[in-house]
Amino acid sequence: MVNGGDRNMFKKYNKKYWILLPPFVAAIILLEIYLPQELKKFVFVVPLVFWASYYTWEYTEKKNEAKRSQ
């Protein structure tokens, strides 16, 4: 069973995930449809950019929280 603190942490990080996910899924779908066959291999770059964006957002938020707490 998950206690309340863990659930709040999950909601915090889950919100960022769900904010970023729809545009990246749309980009994957559109690139898969419209890119020529020889360029479709670059669709795999989109998930890398997604995770880089997510962890950059996490890092900047933690850095800002640390500055505020000082």
N, CA and C atoms as an extended XYZ file, in Angstrom:
210
Properties=species:S:1:pos:R:3:atomname:S:1:resname:S:1:resid:I:1 pbc="F F F"
N         0.841       -1.180        0.000 N   MET     1
C         0.000        0.000        0.000 CA  MET     1
C         0.887        1.244        0.000 C   MET     1
N         0.528        2.209       -0.796 N   VAL     2
C         1.301        3.437       -0.929 CA  VAL     2
C         0.804        4.441        0.098 C   VAL     2
N         1.755        5.037        0.839 N   ASN     3
C         1.322        6.032        1.827 CA  ASN     3
C         1.090        7.385        1.149 C   ASN     3
N         0.551        8.326        1.855 N   GLY     4
C         0.174        9.621        1.294 CA  GLY     4
C         1.325       10.406        0.704 C   GLY     4
N         2.499       10.374        1.348 N   GLY     5
C         3.654       11.110        0.835 CA  GLY     5
C         4.096       10.609       -0.524 C   GLY     5
N         4.117        9.299       -0.690 N   ASP     6
C         4.499        8.720       -1.983 CA  ASP     6
C         3.482        9.075       -3.056 C   ASP     6
N         2.230        9.092       -2.704 N   ARG     7
C         1.178        9.403       -3.668 CA  ARG     7
C         1.299       10.855       -4.133 C   ARG     7
N         1.598       11.789       -3.215 N   ASN     8
C         1.763       13.188       -3.595 CA  ASN     8
C         2.960       13.378       -4.506 C   ASN     8
N         4.047       12.669       -4.234 N   MET     9
C         5.231       12.763       -5.089 CA  MET     9
C         4.902       12.246       -6.484 C   MET     9
N         4.164       11.149       -6.564 N   PHE    10
C         3.791       10.584       -7.857 CA  PHE    10
C         2.948       11.566       -8.659 C   PHE    10
N         2.000       12.226       -8.005 N   LYS    11
C         1.151       13.197       -8.696 CA  LYS    11
C         1.977       14.367       -9.218 C   LYS    11
N         2.959       14.815       -8.443 N   LYS    12
C         3.791       15.946       -8.842 CA  LYS    12
C         4.557       15.622      -10.115 C   LYS    12
N         5.210       14.488      -10.149 N   TYR    13
C         6.006       14.129      -11.318 CA  TYR    13
C         5.124       13.646      -12.461 C   TYR    13
N         4.029       13.024      -12.127 N   ASN    14
C         3.115       12.545      -13.137 CA  ASN    14
C         2.508       13.711      -13.926 C   ASN    14
N         2.264       14.826      -13.284 N   LYS    15
C         1.685       15.980      -13.959 CA  LYS    15
C         2.620       16.481      -15.061 C   LYS    15
N         3.887       16.570      -14.771 N   LYS    16
C         4.852       17.008      -15.788 CA  LYS    16
C         4.881       16.033      -16.949 C   LYS    16
N         4.860       14.771      -16.635 N   TYR    17
C         4.864       13.732      -17.657 CA  TYR    17
C         3.671       13.891      -18.592 C   TYR    17
N         2.487       14.072      -18.017 N   TRP    18
C         1.278       14.179      -18.839 CA  TRP    18
C         1.193       15.501      -19.587 C   TRP    18
N         1.843       16.535      -19.102 N   ILE    19
C         1.883       17.801      -19.838 CA  ILE    19
C         2.764       17.653      -21.080 C   ILE    19
N         3.880       16.960      -20.939 N   LEU    20
C         4.810       16.807      -22.048 CA  LEU    20
C         4.398       15.721      -23.049 C   LEU    20
N         3.714       14.709      -22.596 N   LEU    21
C         3.440       13.550      -23.435 CA  LEU    21
C         2.611       13.840      -24.693 C   LEU    21
N         1.470       14.525      -24.636 N   PRO    22
C         0.654       14.690      -25.854 CA  PRO    22
C         1.368       15.354      -27.039 C   PRO    22
N         2.111       16.452      -26.843 N   PRO    23
C         2.783       17.016      -28.015 CA  PRO    23
C         3.830       16.076      -28.622 C   PRO    23
N         4.504       15.322      -27.776 N   PHE    24
C         5.518       14.413      -28.295 CA  PHE    24
C         4.887       13.212      -28.997 C   PHE    24
N         3.777       12.712      -28.498 N   VAL    25
C         3.078       11.624      -29.183 CA  VAL    25
C         2.557       12.122      -30.527 C   VAL    25
N         2.014       13.328      -30.536 N   ALA    26
C         1.539       13.905      -31.801 CA  ALA    26
C         2.695       14.060      -32.794 C   ALA    26
N         3.845       14.496      -32.309 N   ALA    27
C         5.010       14.644      -33.183 CA  ALA    27
C         5.439       13.297      -33.755 C   ALA    27
N         5.428       12.258      -32.933 N   ILE    28
C         5.793       10.927      -33.418 CA  ILE    28
C         4.833       10.466      -34.503 C   ILE    28
N         3.552       10.638      -34.256 N   ILE    29
C         2.547       10.202      -35.233 CA  ILE    29
C         2.693       10.983      -36.535 C   ILE    29
N         2.809       12.301      -36.444 N   LEU    30
C         2.932       13.119      -37.654 CA  LEU    30
C         4.213       12.816      -38.427 C   LEU    30
N         5.312       12.642      -37.716 N   LEU    31
C         6.561       12.312      -38.392 CA  LEU    31
C         6.476       10.932      -39.050 C   LEU    31
N         5.863       10.000      -38.376 N   GLU    32
C         5.720        8.658      -38.934 CA  GLU    32
C         4.878        8.691      -40.210 C   GLU    32
N         3.879        9.543      -40.250 N   ILE    33
C         3.006        9.637      -41.420 CA  ILE    33
C         3.669       10.387      -42.568 C   ILE    33
N         4.285       11.538      -42.273 N   TYR    34
C         4.711       12.444      -43.331 CA  TYR    34
C         6.179       12.348      -43.741 C   TYR    34
N         7.021       11.739      -42.935 N   LEU    35
C         8.423       11.638      -43.327 CA  LEU    35
C         8.598       10.599      -44.431 C   LEU    35
N         9.493       10.877      -45.359 N   PRO    36
C         9.795        9.847      -46.360 CA  PRO    36
C        10.432        8.627      -45.688 C   PRO    36
N        10.346        7.507      -46.342 N   GLN    37
C        10.801        6.235      -45.766 CA  GLN    37
C        12.252        6.292      -45.292 C   GLN    37
N        13.118        6.937      -46.050 N   GLU    38
C        14.537        6.966      -45.677 CA  GLU    38
C        14.809        7.832      -44.446 C   GLU    38
N        13.869        8.686      -44.037 N   LEU    39
C        14.051        9.537      -42.860 CA  LEU    39
C        13.263        9.067      -41.631 C   LEU    39
N        12.477        8.016      -41.771 N   LYS    40
C        11.649        7.551      -40.656 CA  LYS    40
C        12.463        7.079      -39.465 C   LYS    40
N        13.722        6.734      -39.699 N   LYS    41
C        14.556        6.294      -38.580 CA  LYS    41
C        14.759        7.420      -37.561 C   LYS    41
N        14.572        8.675      -37.969 N   PHE    42
C        14.756        9.808      -37.066 CA  PHE    42
C        13.570       10.015      -36.123 C   PHE    42
N        12.501        9.272      -36.307 N   VAL    43
C        11.361        9.343      -35.390 CA  VAL    43
C        11.795        8.913      -33.987 C   VAL    43
N        12.804        8.057      -33.901 N   PHE    44
C        13.279        7.582      -32.601 CA  PHE    44
C        13.994        8.664      -31.805 C   PHE    44
N        14.266        9.794      -32.423 N   VAL    45
C        14.881       10.913      -31.713 CA  VAL    45
C        13.854       11.594      -30.810 C   VAL    45
N        12.599       11.547      -31.195 N   VAL    46
C        11.542       12.236      -30.440 CA  VAL    46
C        11.455       11.746      -28.989 C   VAL    46
N        11.455       10.432      -28.710 N   PRO    47
C        11.437       10.016      -27.297 CA  PRO    47
C        12.663       10.485      -26.521 C   PRO    47
N        13.805       10.550      -27.183 N   LEU    48
C        15.005       11.053      -26.502 CA  LEU    48
C        14.837       12.519      -26.118 C   LEU    48
N        14.259       13.295      -27.011 N   VAL    49
C        14.012       14.713      -26.726 CA  VAL    49
C        12.964       14.838      -25.622 C   VAL    49
N        11.960       13.949      -25.644 N   PHE    50
C        10.936       13.953      -24.592 CA  PHE    50
C        11.574       13.772      -23.222 C   PHE    50
N        12.408       12.735      -23.072 N   TRP    51
C        13.008       12.470      -21.767 CA  TRP    51
C        14.015       13.545      -21.389 C   TRP    51
N        14.718       14.085      -22.361 N   ALA    52
C        15.640       15.190      -22.064 CA  ALA    52
C        14.855       16.397      -21.554 C   ALA    52
N        13.720       16.684      -22.165 N   SER    53
C        12.875       17.795      -21.718 CA  SER    53
C        12.350       17.552      -20.308 C   SER    53
N        11.888       16.342      -20.069 N   TYR    54
C        11.342       15.996      -18.758 CA  TYR    54
C        12.395       16.167      -17.663 C   TYR    54
N        13.576       15.601      -17.879 N   TYR    55
C        14.603       15.660      -16.836 CA  TYR    55
C        15.214       17.055      -16.712 C   TYR    55
N        15.219       17.833      -17.784 N   THR    56
C        15.656       19.225      -17.689 CA  THR    56
C        14.675       20.016      -16.836 C   THR    56
N        13.391       19.792      -17.046 N   TRP    57
C        12.357       20.440      -16.240 CA  TRP    57
C        12.516       20.044      -14.780 C   TRP    57
N        12.739       18.759      -14.518 N   GLU    58
C        12.949       18.286      -13.148 CA  GLU    58
C        14.158       18.968      -12.508 C   GLU    58
N        15.256       19.025      -13.235 N   TYR    59
C        16.488       19.607      -12.707 CA  TYR    59
C        16.301       21.087      -12.379 C   TYR    59
N        15.703       21.843      -13.296 N   THR    60
C        15.528       23.277      -13.053 CA  THR    60
C        14.571       23.518      -11.890 C   THR    60
N        13.542       22.687      -11.765 N   GLU    61
C        12.610       22.864      -10.645 CA  GLU    61
C        13.295       22.575       -9.312 C   GLU    61
N        14.079       21.515       -9.253 N   LYS    62
C        14.790       21.195       -8.009 CA  LYS    62
C        15.811       22.271       -7.680 C   LYS    62
N        16.464       22.798       -8.688 N   LYS    63
C        17.449       23.863       -8.478 CA  LYS    63
C        16.763       25.119       -7.948 C   LYS    63
N        15.613       25.459       -8.507 N   ASN    64
C        14.867       26.629       -8.036 CA  ASN    64
C        14.343       26.431       -6.618 C   ASN    64
N        13.897       25.219       -6.299 N   GLU    65
C        13.434       24.934       -4.937 CA  GLU    65
C        14.575       25.068       -3.934 C   GLU    65
N        15.763       24.631       -4.335 N   ALA    66
C        16.925       24.737       -3.447 CA  ALA    66
C        17.282       26.205       -3.209 C   ALA    66
N        17.177       27.042       -4.235 N   LYS    67
C        17.465       28.465       -4.080 CA  LYS    67
C        16.445       29.127       -3.154 C   LYS    67
N        15.178       28.742       -3.298 N   ARG    68
C        14.131       29.335       -2.458 CA  ARG    68
C        14.279       28.942       -0.996 C   ARG    68
N        14.765       27.740       -0.749 N   SER    69
C        14.860       27.269        0.627 CA  SER    69
C        16.074       27.841        1.364 C   SER    69
N        16.988       28.450        0.654 N   GLN    70
C        18.182       29.005        1.307 CA  GLN    70
C        17.909       30.308        1.983 C   GLN    70
